[in-house]
Amino acid sequence: MKQLLILSGKGGTGKTTIASAFIKLSKAKAYADCDVDAPNLHLITEQSVRPEKTDYYGLPKAKIDPELCIQCDKCRESCRFDAILQYKNYKINNFACEGCGVCEAVCPVGAIALKPAVAGELMLYSNEEKTFSTAKLKMGSGNSGMLVTEVKKHMNSAATYEHIAIIDGSPGIGCPVIASLSGVDMVLIVAEPSISGISDLERIVKTAGKFRVMTAICINKYDTNLKNTENIEKLCKKRGLFFMGRIPFDSEAVKAVNKGQTIVDIDCVSGAAVKDVYNNTIQLMH
């Protein structure tokens, strides 16, 4: 199964809008939302089955047994993250605890132990028609890259015989992006023609280059700044990147997304343009 990952250097470029259009155009039976911090692909893709939900356990957190605690204060004094609170009893602030285990090591009576902690929730929508894998990271939890890896594993195991998978990644260059890049066949980066958009585009191109993955670029809302659009196209030529096309700003696209539709579900200029970008991308991918 070939995997096409859609990324952006920054939020707000229209990455998920384009990913949902690609899913519709390709009639993909396998797709995933790897933006585990703020997943929203499910809002514009129809699901006909209830999801299979699984708790995701990240790094363990400390837990204090109040029956054993002698309130010697050694744990609080030793915690560099200020994760131990002292009121009537000693308690752990799970948002601050990094699971380092120092408090467990210094406790003279064994009142502290590291326990598995739920860091997120995996959701798999799967039947004979299609497979959609996604997840939500719990507020304040780390391990986002590890959760993304699990999202991809769930998709791959449930859709073994599919021809192509579309993956909507996270914006930026952080851990979720690194995890989503691993093992994919091609990356399509959605850029916007702004100063910050170009700066972040260069960073994500450099990041993708570390994985030696085939990388292509398209420009969304290209007509909002034609000069910067030309600068992005020049950047593609300079870096030897494949350029897939331009998509104009379209107020009808906003209306479609607000109705839970993709831009290829309606007759609009952005929908027509994304079809050309899709055809160019799939042709290059094959």
C-alpha positions in Angstrom: 0.0 0.0 0.0 1.5 3.3 -1.1 1.1 6.2 1.4 0.7 9.8 0.5 1.3 12.2 3.4 0.0 15.8 3.2 1.8 18.3 5.4 2.2 22.0 5.9 4.9 24.1 7.5 2.3 26.1 9.5 -1.3 25.9 10.5 -4.1 27.5 8.4 -2.7 26.7 5.0 -5.7 24.5 4.0 -3.9 21.2 4.5 -6.9 19.2 5.8 -9.2 20.8 3.2 -6.9 19.5 0.5 -6.4 16.1 2.2 -10.2 15.6 2.4 -10.5 16.5 -1.3 -7.8 13.9 -2.2 -9.6 11.2 -0.2 -12.8 11.9 -2.1 -11.1 12.1 -5.5 -9.1 8.9 -5.0 -12.0 7.1 -3.4 -9.4 6.0 -0.8 -10.5 3.2 1.4 -7.6 3.8 3.8 -6.8 7.2 5.4 -5.7 8.6 8.7 -5.6 11.9 10.6 -2.2 12.1 12.3 -2.7 15.6 13.7 -3.4 14.1 17.1 -3.2 17.4 19.0 -6.1 18.8 17.0 -7.7 16.2 14.7 -10.5 17.5 12.5 -10.5 15.3 9.4 -13.5 13.4 10.7 -15.5 16.6 10.5 -15.4 16.5 6.7 -15.3 12.8 6.0 -18.4 10.6 6.4 -18.2 7.6 8.8 -20.8 4.9 8.6 -19.6 2.8 11.6 -19.0 3.5 15.2 -15.3 3.7 16.1 -13.3 1.1 18.0 -11.8 3.1 20.8 -8.5 2.2 22.6 -6.8 4.0 25.4 -3.2 5.0 24.6 -0.7 4.8 27.5 2.2 7.1 27.3 5.0 7.6 29.9 4.1 6.5 33.4 3.2 9.0 36.1 4.1 8.9 39.8 1.4 8.0 42.3 1.6 8.4 46.1 0.0 6.0 48.5 -1.3 8.2 51.3 -1.5 5.1 53.7 2.3 4.6 53.4 3.4 8.2 53.1 5.2 9.6 56.2 5.3 13.2 54.8 9.1 13.4 55.0 9.0 15.9 52.1 12.0 14.2 50.3 10.0 13.6 47.1 8.9 17.3 46.8 12.3 18.6 47.5 13.8 16.3 44.9 11.3 16.9 42.1 12.7 19.3 39.6 9.4 19.7 37.8 7.5 20.9 40.9 5.0 18.2 40.3 4.4 17.2 43.9 1.8 19.3 45.8 1.5 19.5 49.6 -1.8 20.2 51.2 -3.1 17.9 53.9 -1.6 15.0 52.0 1.0 14.8 49.2 -0.4 14.6 45.7 1.0 14.4 42.2 0.2 17.1 39.6 -0.2 14.8 36.5 0.2 17.7 34.1 3.6 18.5 35.6 4.9 15.0 36.2 7.4 13.8 33.6 7.6 10.2 35.0 11.3 10.5 35.7 11.1 8.3 38.8 13.3 10.4 41.1 10.5 10.7 43.7 10.1 6.9 43.7 13.9 6.5 44.2 14.2 8.9 47.2 11.1 7.8 49.0 12.3 5.9 52.2 9.1 3.9 52.7 8.2 2.9 49.1 5.0 5.1 49.1 5.6 6.2 45.5 5.4 4.1 42.4 5.2 4.9 38.7 1.9 3.8 37.2 0.7 3.7 33.6 -1.2 6.8 32.6 -3.7 7.4 29.8 -2.2 9.9 27.4 -4.7 9.7 24.6 -7.4 7.8 22.8 -7.1 5.9 19.5 -10.1 5.6 17.2 -10.5 3.2 14.3 -13.4 3.4 12.0 -13.2 0.2 9.9 -15.5 -2.0 7.8 -15.5 -3.6 4.3 -15.8 -0.2 2.6 -13.0 1.8 4.3 -10.6 2.3 7.1 -10.1 5.6 9.0 -7.6 5.8 11.8 -7.3 8.8 14.1 -6.5 9.7 17.7 -6.8 12.5 20.3 -3.9 13.3 22.6 -5.0 14.1 26.1 -4.5 17.7 27.2 -1.1 18.2 28.7 0.3 14.9 27.6 3.5 14.3 25.6 4.3 11.4 23.4 2.5 12.8 20.4 5.0 11.2 18.0 4.4 7.8 19.6 0.7 8.2 19.3 1.0 9.1 15.6 3.0 5.9 15.1 0.1 3.9 16.7 -2.4 5.7 14.4 -0.5 4.5 11.3 -0.1 1.0 12.7 -3.9 0.7 13.2 -4.5 1.9 9.6 -1.9 -0.4 8.1 -3.2 -3.5 10.0 -6.8 -2.9 9.1 -6.3 -2.0 5.5 -3.6 -4.5 4.4 -4.8 -5.0 0.8 -5.6 -1.4 -0.2 -3.8 0.3 -3.0 -3.3 3.8 -1.6 -3.6 5.6 1.8 -4.0 9.3 2.3 -2.5 10.7 5.6 -3.4 14.1 6.9 -0.4 15.1 9.0 0.3 17.8 11.6 1.5 21.4 10.8 5.1 22.3 11.7 8.1 20.1 12.1 7.6 18.6 15.6 7.4 15.0 16.8 4.0 14.2 15.1 5.4 15.2 11.8 8.6 13.2 12.3 6.5 10.1 13.2 4.2 10.6 10.2 7.0 10.9 7.7 8.4 7.5 8.6 7.6 4.9 6.0 5.6 7.1 3.5 6.1 7.0 -0.2 5.5 10.7 -1.0 4.9 14.0 0.8 2.8 16.8 -0.6 3.4 20.1 1.2 0.7 22.7 1.1 2.2 26.1 1.1 0.6 29.6 1.4 2.1 32.7 -0.2 3.0 34.7 2.9 6.3 35.6 4.5 5.8 33.2 7.4 4.4 30.6 5.0 7.6 30.6 2.9 9.8 30.5 6.0 7.9 27.5 7.4 7.8 25.8 4.0 11.6 25.9 3.9 11.8 24.2 7.3 9.4 21.4 6.5 11.1 20.8 3.2 14.4 20.4 5.0 12.8 18.1 7.5 11.3 15.9 4.8 14.6 15.8 3.1 16.2 14.1 6.1 13.9 11.1 5.4 14.8 11.1 1.6 11.1 11.0 0.8 9.8 12.2 -2.6 8.6 15.8 -1.9 6.1 17.9 -3.9 4.6 21.3 -3.3 1.3 23.0 -4.1 0.3 26.5 -3.2 -3.1 27.2 -1.7 -4.7 30.7 -1.9 -2.0 31.5 -4.4 -3.8 34.7 -5.6 -3.6 36.4 -2.2 0.0 37.3 -3.0 1.2 36.6 -6.5 4.8 37.8 -5.8 5.2 35.3 -3.0 3.6 32.6 -5.1 6.4 33.2 -7.7 9.0 33.1 -4.9 7.7 29.7 -3.8 7.8 28.4 -7.4 11.4 29.7 -7.7 12.2 27.9 -4.5 10.9 24.7 -5.9 13.1 25.0 -9.0 16.1 25.9 -6.9 15.6 22.9 -4.6 14.6 20.5 -7.3 11.2 20.0 -5.8 8.2 18.9 -7.8 5.5 21.6 -8.2 2.0 20.3 -8.4 0.0 23.4 -9.0 -1.9 26.4 -7.6 -5.2 26.6 -5.9 -7.0 30.0 -5.6 -8.6 31.6 -2.6 -12.3 30.7 -2.7 -15.0 31.8 -0.3 -17.1 28.9 -1.5 -14.5 26.5 0.0 -15.1 28.1 3.4 -18.9 27.5 3.1 -18.4 23.9 2.0 -16.1 23.1 5.0 -18.5 24.8 7.4 -21.2 22.4 6.1 -18.9 19.4 6.5 -18.3 19.0 2.8 -15.1 18.7 0.8 -14.3 21.3 -1.9 -14.9 18.7 -4.6 -18.4 18.0 -3.4 -19.5 21.4 -4.8 -18.9 23.3 -8.0 -16.2 25.9 -7.1 -13.0 27.2 -8.5 -10.9 25.7 -5.7 -12.4 22.3 -6.3 -11.6 22.5 -10.0 -8.0 23.5 -9.2 -7.5 20.8 -6.6 -8.5 18.2 -9.1 -5.5 19.2 -11.3 -3.2 19.1 -8.2 -4.5 15.7 -7.4 -4.0 14.3 -10.9 -0.4 15.7 -11.0 0.3 14.2 -7.6 -1.0 10.8 -8.3 0.7 10.7 -11.7 4.0 11.5 -10.0 3.4 9.0 -7.2 2.9 6.2 -9.7 
